[in-house]
Amino acid sequence: MKKAILILLMSLSITSFSQTSEIELESVKTRFENKEFSSEQYQVMGKEWNRLIAYFGGYPDFPVNRETKRIEYLFIDTLSGFTKKEIFQRVKEYTAITFGNISAVLHYEDYESGKLILKGFFEDYYTTEVSWWVNPSKELLTKIRCHFTVEITVKDERFKMKITDPMVEHYFYYNYLEHSSQMPLSSLYPITASDSKGWESRLKELLAVKAGIMNYSKSQLTYILSLRKDNSF
């Protein structure tokens, strides 16, 4: 069996572009030109941005569809030796394993067209800096849940998956009760439009979401490819 060929179209499609570190710096430049801060502050902010990008090992760019303005990942895989039925069933199995109640996330299913539409999610944690005197570590563990739409199309030896519309749900406590608020991931861009004190937290959050999406796509592909191994007993 040939190894699956993964084509990440976000870097190839002429219909999409990515939010980049350069665009973020342009945002800071625009703010400076609008006289929001002094030239000294401008230099400090530029150095702080470069420090954060170096510290995190890169910028959490997301592919954005030029027409819809939505964040959109598109993956196409060649699965040599796998039938449409096998791929279709493995996707459903993986969905049940990952999300528990498949009926809660599977919103459309049509075997003839090879189409499935899911409303998935994953949870993650990252730390944010706080100034509360009651918290000596000055760090707060923050929970988020990322919701996203998954459109899957399969046929013999082929698998296509599109992940769109990531929404981030933030959790917080008020009157000793847990509450949450939800917003589009795209609302966190540009990071540099906010106060520089919040840049690190936003970068952490975006990196956590990007890692979660990539992990979901890779682990689903791994599960499909493990079919032969699962049946060899």
N, C-alpha and C positions, 0 to 999 in steps of 0.2 A: 504494500500500500504506500503510495506516495504521500509524503508529508503535506498536510493542508497548506495551501497558498493563501496567505492573508493579505488582502489589498486594502489598505486604509485610504479611502478615497478623499478624506478631508484634506490631504496634501496634494491631490491630483485634480480634483474637480474645479472647473473654471467658474462654477456657480457659487463657490464658497470662499470665505476668507477667515482669518483668525485674528482674535484680539491679541496683540503682541506687546512686549515690553517697550518697543519703540513708540507705539501708540500711547502707552501710559506716560512716557516721558514728554510726548507732545502735549498731553493734557496738562502736565505741570507747567510747561512753557506757556500755554495759553492762559493759565491762571496768573502767571507772572506778568504777561503782557497786559492782562486786565487789572494789574496793580493790586492783586490780592495780598501780596507780600513783597518784602524787599529783595534786592539782589543777593544779599547775604543769606537770607532764608532760602532763596532759590538754589543756591549752591549747596547748602546743607541738605535740602530735600533731595537733590540729585545724588549726592553721595550716599544718603540713607537708602535710596531706592536701589542703587548699584550694590550696596552692601547686602541688602535683603535678597536680591536675585542671586548673588554669589553664594550666600549662606544656604538658600534652599535648592541650589543647583539648577536654576532655570525658572522660567515663567510658566504659570499654568494656563497656557493658551487653549482656547476652545474653538472648534470650527463653527463658523456662523454662515448660514445660508444667506446669500446676498438678496434674494428675492423676498423671503419670508422674515428675515432678520432674526431667525430662531437659531439657537445652538443645535447643531445636527451632526451626529456621527454616522458614518455609513461604512459598513464592513461587508465585503464579499469574499467568501471562502470557496475553494475548490476541494471537495471531499471525495477523492477517488475511491470507487468501490462501494459507496454508500447509496442506497436507494432513497427515493423521495419519502417512502413510508418510514424507513428507519430514521431519517433525519427528523421528520415531523414528530415521531413518537419520542425521540430523545429530547427534543426541545420541551415537550410537555412534561416529561419526567423531570428534567432539570428545573422547570418552573415550579413543580410541586415540591421538590426538595428544597429549593431556595426560599420560596415564599410561604410554604406550608399549605395554606388553603388556596388551591389553584383556581377555584371559582371566583375568588375575590380579586384576582389580578388578570385572569383571562377574559378579555372583553369581546373577542371575535375569533372564530375558528372556522375555516373552510378548507377541507382537505383537497378538493378538486383544484382550487386555485393555489393551494399550498400556502395559504395566508393565515397568520396568527397575529393578533394585536394584544399586547399586554400593557398593564399599568403597574410597573414595578417600583421598588424602593429599596433603599439600604440605609443603615444607620452608621454613623461614625462619630468620632470624638476628636477634639483638638483643644489646645490650651490657649487661653487668652490672658493678657496681663490685666491685673486689677490693682486699685490703689487703696483697697479697704484695709484699715488698720487691724481688723480681726483676722486677716489672712496673711501671715508672715511670709509665705512663699511668693506672694504677689502673682500667683497664677490660678486660674479657674478652669477646671475641666468642663468643656462645653459640648453638649450633645446636639447633633443635627440629624435630620432625616432628609434624604434626597429622593424625590419622586420623579419618575421619568416615564415616557411612553416608548414602547418597543414595538416596531413593525417588522415582522419576520416573513420572508417568502422563501420557500424551499422547492426544489425539484431534484431529479436524479443527479447526484454528485455536485450539487450547487446549494449554497446557503447564503442568503442576504439578510442583513440586519441593519435597521436604522433606529438610532436612539435619539429622541428629540425632547424638547420642552422640559429640561430639568428644573424642578422647583425645589427650593430649600426651605425646610421647616425648622425654625429655631425654637428651642425650648428655654423657658425661664420660669422662675418661681415668684409668685405674688400672693401675699397673705397665706403663705405656707402651702400653696397649691401649685402644681405644675401646669403651666399654660404654654401655648405655642402660637407662632405666627408663621405664615407661609408667603414666600415671594419668589419670583423668577430668579434663577441663577444669574441671568444677564443683568439684573438690577445691581449686582455687586461691581459691575464695570462702569467706568474705569476706576480702578482701585485708588488711583492718585487724585481723584476728584474729592476724596474725603480727607479728613485731617490725617497727617502723617503718623500720628500715634496709633491709628487703626489699621495701617497698612499691613503690618505683620499678621494680625488676626485674620484679615481678609485673605491674604496669601495662603495662610494655613487652611482656611476653610475651602478655598478653591482647589488647592492641591489635594485635599482629602476627597472632594467630590470627583475630581478627575481620576484619582487612583481608584475610587469605587466603581466608576463607569468602566474603566479599562479592565479591572479585575472581573467584573460581571461578564464582559464580552469574552475574555480569555478563558474563564472557567467554564462558560457554557460550551465553547468550542472543544475544550479538553474533555468535557463529559460526553459530547457526541462522539469524539474519536475513540473513547474508551469502550465503545459498544462491544467490539470483538473480545476484549479482555474480560468484560463482565460476563459474557456468555461462555467463556472457556473454563468450564468446571465439570 
